[in-house]
């Protein structure tokens, strides 16, 4: 298993001592283009710190450990083998009860983030993974590379960040707060109209 994104490569690994499988996201300290800027390095640090801040969560991929070498930062995480939400909703028709359970899980995750002063900024079906292939598998948020710390009493944010098709209008207009995450949740309901 190897997944490449704009911000890291994810591989499956096995812990030698225990035989347990994990996912390892490797993020290069040098961007694909140009030199490593302080902003780029801060983005890596923020992703690690936000995952640590979320701690053990029923609704987010759990960070087990972090390792760093001269070229990369390696995040050892819970392995989600059930595939992305996007894959599952494209291949089947589901009941309203099932969709309500998934939506509740996503909203609970968003609530956990906001309670800790975190705006996720990239809610989309690709960033939610099923722990197993089982129909009742927990759904886990992943990829915190665009997340940012922000409290409701702070001035609105002005940096545009996220996936354009899922961005809230206020995020596009560069004047937003944590509510932009809530706006993006309905975009996950890309279910086939049977």
KOLBAKE-662062 format. One record per residue (C-alpha): residue number from 1; residue in one letter; x, y, z. Coordinates in pm, 1 decimal. Layout:
// KOLBAKE-662062
@seq:NUM type:A x:X y:Y z:Z;
...
This chain:
// KOLBAKE-662062
@seq:1 type:X x:0.0 y:0.0 z:0.0;
@seq:2 type:X x:145.0 y:332.8 z:-100.6;
@seq:3 type:X x:-50.4 y:654.2 z:-134.8;
@seq:4 type:X x:98.5 y:975.7 z:-255.1;
@seq:5 type:X x:-49.2 y:1311.7 z:-180.5;
@seq:6 type:X x:60.1 y:1666.3 z:-229.3;
@seq:7 type:X x:208.5 y:1656.4 z:117.7;
@seq:8 type:X x:365.8 y:1318.3 z:189.0;
@seq:9 type:X x:363.3 y:951.0 z:98.5;
@seq:10 type:X x:182.0 y:689.1 z:308.4;
@seq:11 type:X x:307.3 y:330.8 z:336.1;
@seq:12 type:X x:211.6 y:28.3 z:541.2;
@seq:13 type:X x:468.8 y:-94.8 z:793.2;
@seq:14 type:X x:496.4 y:-371.9 z:1050.0;
@seq:15 type:X x:640.1 y:-319.7 z:1399.3;
@seq:16 type:X x:918.5 y:-574.7 z:1439.9;
@seq:17 type:X x:865.0 y:-615.7 z:1815.1;
@seq:18 type:X x:487.5 y:-673.3 z:1801.2;
@seq:19 type:X x:404.1 y:-767.5 z:1442.5;
@seq:20 type:X x:130.4 y:-498.4 z:1440.0;
@seq:21 type:X x:58.9 y:-313.8 z:1117.1;
@seq:22 type:X x:65.6 y:65.6 z:1103.7;
@seq:23 type:X x:61.9 y:337.3 z:839.7;
@seq:24 type:X x:366.0 y:562.4 z:803.8;
@seq:25 type:X x:330.2 y:902.5 z:640.9;
@seq:26 type:X x:666.0 y:1033.1 z:522.3;
@seq:27 type:X x:684.5 y:1407.9 z:465.4;
@seq:28 type:X x:996.4 y:1543.5 z:297.4;
@seq:29 type:X x:1155.5 y:1845.4 z:461.3;
@seq:30 type:X x:1213.9 y:1989.3 z:115.3;
@seq:31 type:X x:906.6 y:2076.2 z:-91.5;
@seq:32 type:X x:876.5 y:1932.5 z:-442.0;
@seq:33 type:X x:971.2 y:2272.6 z:-582.3;
@seq:34 type:X x:1210.1 y:2525.3 z:-436.4;
@seq:35 type:X x:1383.4 y:2546.8 z:-99.7;
@seq:36 type:X x:1230.7 y:2468.4 z:237.8;
@seq:37 type:X x:1074.7 y:2789.7 z:361.0;
@seq:38 type:X x:989.3 y:2860.6 z:725.6;
@seq:39 type:X x:620.6 y:2843.9 z:623.9;
@seq:40 type:X x:663.9 y:2496.5 z:472.5;
@seq:41 type:X x:847.3 y:2364.4 z:780.1;
@seq:42 type:X x:582.8 y:2520.0 z:1006.9;
@seq:43 type:X x:315.5 y:2331.7 z:810.4;
@seq:44 type:X x:489.3 y:2000.3 z:889.0;
@seq:45 type:X x:525.9 y:2091.0 z:1256.0;
@seq:46 type:X x:161.7 y:2200.1 z:1277.4;
@seq:47 type:X x:37.5 y:1871.0 z:1130.2;
@seq:48 type:X x:232.2 y:1672.6 z:1391.9;
@seq:49 type:X x:127.9 y:1898.3 z:1680.3;
@seq:50 type:X x:-239.5 y:1891.6 z:1583.1;
@seq:51 type:X x:-240.1 y:1512.5 z:1566.5;
@seq:52 type:X x:-71.9 y:1503.0 z:1908.0;
@seq:53 type:X x:-322.6 y:1754.1 z:2044.2;
@seq:54 type:X x:-618.5 y:1547.4 z:1919.8;
@seq:55 type:X x:-472.1 y:1246.0 z:2099.8;
@seq:56 type:X x:-674.1 y:927.9 z:2097.9;
@seq:57 type:X x:-998.6 y:995.1 z:1914.6;
@seq:58 type:X x:-1274.5 y:766.5 z:1793.6;
@seq:59 type:X x:-1308.2 y:983.9 z:1483.8;
@seq:60 type:X x:-948.9 y:1067.3 z:1383.4;
@seq:61 type:X x:-657.1 y:849.8 z:1277.4;
@seq:62 type:X x:-442.2 y:809.5 z:1587.2;
@seq:63 type:X x:-78.6 y:913.7 z:1582.0;
@seq:64 type:X x:138.6 y:646.3 z:1743.7;
@seq:65 type:X x:485.5 y:801.5 z:1711.0;
@seq:66 type:X x:695.4 y:1049.8 z:1513.8;
@seq:67 type:X x:1049.5 y:1004.8 z:1383.3;
@seq:68 type:X x:1271.0 y:1253.1 z:1205.8;
@seq:69 type:X x:1583.0 y:1212.8 z:994.7;
@seq:70 type:X x:1782.3 y:1460.8 z:786.1;
@seq:71 type:X x:1543.3 y:1448.7 z:490.1;
@seq:72 type:X x:1198.9 y:1363.4 z:627.8;
@seq:73 type:X x:952.0 y:1346.5 z:913.5;
@seq:74 type:X x:779.0 y:1008.1 z:957.4;
@seq:75 type:X x:438.6 y:987.0 z:1127.4;
@seq:76 type:X x:349.4 y:636.7 z:1250.3;
@seq:77 type:X x:-29.9 y:613.0 z:1260.4;
@seq:78 type:X x:-319.2 y:377.9 z:1301.8;
@seq:79 type:X x:-365.9 y:176.2 z:980.7;
@seq:80 type:X x:-705.4 y:220.0 z:815.8;
@seq:81 type:X x:-758.5 y:-71.6 z:578.8;
@seq:82 type:X x:-1121.5 y:-7.4 z:484.4;
@seq:83 type:X x:-1055.8 y:252.7 z:215.6;
@seq:84 type:X x:-1166.1 y:611.5 z:174.2;
@seq:85 type:X x:-1522.1 y:732.7 z:219.3;
@seq:86 type:X x:-1515.6 y:849.4 z:-143.4;
@seq:87 type:X x:-1445.4 y:495.1 z:-268.5;
@seq:88 type:X x:-1723.9 y:344.4 z:-61.2;
@seq:89 type:X x:-1992.6 y:593.1 z:-155.0;
@seq:90 type:X x:-1908.2 y:560.6 z:-524.2;
@seq:91 type:X x:-1955.6 y:184.1 z:-518.4;
@seq:92 type:X x:-2286.3 y:142.4 z:-334.4;
@seq:93 type:X x:-2622.0 y:275.4 z:-228.3;
@seq:94 type:X x:-2670.3 y:319.5 z:145.2;
@seq:95 type:X x:-2961.4 y:373.2 z:377.7;
@seq:96 type:X x:-3042.2 y:705.7 z:537.7;
@seq:97 type:X x:-2957.9 y:549.2 z:875.4;
@seq:98 type:X x:-2609.8 y:452.5 z:753.6;
@seq:99 type:X x:-2544.8 y:798.8 z:606.3;
@seq:100 type:X x:-2668.9 y:960.1 z:929.2;
@seq:101 type:X x:-2415.5 y:751.4 z:1126.6;
@seq:102 type:X x:-2130.4 y:863.1 z:900.8;
@seq:103 type:X x:-2240.3 y:1226.8 z:913.5;
@seq:104 type:X x:-2265.1 y:1210.7 z:1294.3;
@seq:105 type:X x:-1909.3 y:1074.5 z:1306.4;
@seq:106 type:X x:-1780.0 y:1357.4 z:1086.2;
@seq:107 type:X x:-1964.0 y:1622.8 z:1288.2;
@seq:108 type:X x:-1833.8 y:1473.2 z:1614.9;
@seq:109 type:X x:-1481.3 y:1494.2 z:1474.6;
@seq:110 type:X x:-1533.8 y:1858.0 z:1368.1;
@seq:111 type:X x:-1668.8 y:1935.6 z:1715.6;
@seq:112 type:X x:-1359.7 y:1778.1 z:1877.8;
@seq:113 type:X x:-1134.9 y:1991.7 z:1657.7;
@seq:114 type:X x:-1320.5 y:2314.6 z:1730.2;
@seq:115 type:X x:-1326.1 y:2242.0 z:2104.9;
@seq:116 type:X x:-944.2 y:2227.3 z:2088.7;
@seq:117 type:X x:-907.9 y:2542.1 z:1876.8;
@seq:118 type:X x:-838.1 y:2356.4 z:1551.0;
@seq:119 type:X x:-990.2 y:2434.9 z:1211.8;
@seq:120 type:X x:-954.7 y:2131.3 z:981.6;
@seq:121 type:X x:-1001.2 y:2323.0 z:651.9;
@seq:122 type:X x:-1004.1 y:2015.4 z:426.6;
@seq:123 type:X x:-1326.0 y:1824.0 z:484.9;
@seq:124 type:X x:-1377.2 y:1602.5 z:181.3;
@seq:125 type:X x:-1456.1 y:1234.2 z:120.7;
@seq:126 type:X x:-1090.7 y:1151.3 z:42.5;
@seq:127 type:X x:-982.4 y:1258.9 z:393.4;
@seq:128 type:X x:-1206.2 y:1014.5 z:580.2;
@seq:129 type:X x:-1098.7 y:650.9 z:597.6;
@seq:130 type:X x:-1271.3 y:338.4 z:724.7;
@seq:131 type:X x:-1074.5 y:144.7 z:984.5;
@seq:132 type:X x:-1182.9 y:-190.9 z:834.7;
@seq:133 type:X x:-1382.7 y:-318.2 z:536.5;
@seq:134 type:X x:-1672.2 y:-403.5 z:768.6;
@seq:135 type:X x:-1999.3 y:-219.1 z:703.1;
@seq:136 type:X x:-2003.0 y:-92.4 z:1064.7;
@seq:137 type:X x:-1638.4 y:16.8 z:1060.8;
@seq:138 type:X x:-1549.2 y:341.7 z:1237.8;
@seq:139 type:X x:-1479.5 y:636.4 z:1006.9;
@seq:140 type:X x:-1153.5 y:823.1 z:1077.0;
@seq:141 type:X x:-1040.0 y:1169.3 z:967.7;
@seq:142 type:X x:-687.6 y:1187.7 z:829.4;
@seq:143 type:X x:-445.0 y:1432.4 z:668.0;
@seq:144 type:X x:-409.9 y:1732.9 z:896.6;
@seq:145 type:X x:-165.6 y:1915.0 z:666.7;
@seq:146 type:X x:-404.8 y:2207.5 z:607.1;
@seq:147 type:X x:-532.5 y:2234.1 z:964.0;
@seq:148 type:X x:-466.8 y:2547.9 z:1164.2;
@seq:149 type:X x:-504.6 y:2660.1 z:1524.6;
@seq:150 type:X x:-766.3 y:2929.5 z:1576.2;
@seq:151 type:X x:-1002.4 y:3024.2 z:1859.0;
@seq:152 type:X x:-1347.3 y:3181.0 z:1800.5;
@seq:153 type:X x:-1251.3 y:3505.7 z:1978.6;
@seq:154 type:X x:-954.0 y:3563.0 z:1745.6;
@seq:155 type:X x:-980.1 y:3774.1 z:1427.7;
@seq:156 type:X x:-1109.2 y:3592.9 z:1121.2;
@seq:157 type:X x:-852.9 y:3409.6 z:909.5;
@seq:158 type:X x:-751.4 y:3535.0 z:565.8;
@seq:159 type:X x:-531.2 y:3259.3 z:418.1;
@seq:160 type:X x:-703.6 y:3051.4 z:152.6;
@seq:161 type:X x:-643.3 y:2680.9 z:209.3;
@seq:162 type:X x:-827.7 y:2362.8 z:119.6;
@seq:163 type:X x:-966.6 y:2177.8 z:-179.2;
@seq:164 type:X x:-1158.9 y:2424.2 z:-398.8;
@seq:165 type:X x:-1461.5 y:2201.2 z:-465.2;
@seq:166 type:X x:-1522.5 y:2165.8 z:-88.9;
@seq:167 type:X x:-1432.5 y:2515.6 z:32.8;
@seq:168 type:X x:-1689.0 y:2728.2 z:212.8;
@seq:169 type:X x:-1760.6 y:3060.8 z:38.2;
@seq:170 type:X x:-1612.4 y:3260.0 z:328.0;
@seq:171 type:X x:-1289.0 y:3057.6 z:298.4;
@seq:172 type:X x:-1274.6 y:3137.6 z:-73.4;
@seq:173 type:X x:-1333.7 y:3505.7 z:10.1;
@seq:174 type:X x:-1052.5 y:3485.0 z:270.4;
@seq:175 type:X x:-1254.0 y:3597.4 z:574.3;
@seq:176 type:X x:-1346.2 y:3289.3 z:778.1;
@seq:177 type:X x:-1345.3 y:3108.0 z:1110.7;
@seq:178 type:X x:-1420.2 y:2752.6 z:1230.1;
@seq:179 type:X x:-1768.3 y:2757.9 z:1072.3;
@seq:180 type:X x:-1608.2 y:2693.1 z:732.7;
@seq:181 type:X x:-1565.9 y:2329.2 z:842.6;
@seq:182 type:X x:-1939.0 y:2289.3 z:903.3;
@seq:183 type:X x:-2021.9 y:2427.2 z:559.1;
@seq:184 type:X x:-1804.3 y:2159.3 z:397.8;
@seq:185 type:X x:-1975.1 y:1861.4 z:565.4;
@seq:186 type:X x:-2280.9 y:1850.7 z:334.5;
@seq:187 type:X x:-2039.5 y:1815.8 z:42.0;
@seq:188 type:X x:-1969.6 y:1464.2 z:164.5;
@seq:189 type:X x:-2319.6 y:1351.1 z:70.3;
@seq:190 type:X x:-2218.6 y:1260.7 z:-285.2;
@seq:191 type:X x:-2434.3 y:953.5 z:-285.6;
@seq:192 type:X x:-2571.0 y:803.1 z:-604.9;
@seq:193 type:X x:-2937.0 y:894.2 z:-651.7;
@seq:194 type:X x:-3078.7 y:547.6 z:-700.1;
